[in-house]
Amino acid sequence: MSIEIEVSDTELAVHLKGISGALAMKSHFTLPLADVAGAQVMAIDDAKTGEHMSAKFPGTRIPGVFWAGSFRSADSWQFWYVARADSVLVIDLEHEKYARLVLEVPDPQAEADKINAARS
């Protein structure tokens, strides 16, 4: 899994590298930093809003193993790119199609700190 996150004074960019983008059916996001409500590290079980996350359009899901793409929970769309991680980076969004991005990155705390510092 290869994800690169870039933060500027005005934008947050998430790039899924290699086959990652193909599996998720999306290879990058560029979002206004003003639409980022915050970033945090969560245990994978806490990040799930329940196994009832139904529609995956487009996306790939192997329960308990791999989530990649767009998923609909009870009240919102979420973008997931996670494979067997214990903890994940959760980026909460406002005024965007997705209410949150849930990403497996090598150091989720460092990425959350970087995003939150740019918002300050």
Protein Blocks (a to p, Z undefined) as FASTA:
>chain_A
ZZdddddfkbccdddehjllmmnopabdcddfklpnbdcdddfklmpgbjklmbdcdddd
dehkaccdjdddfkbccddddehiabdcddddehifblbdcdddfblmlmmmmmmmmmZZ
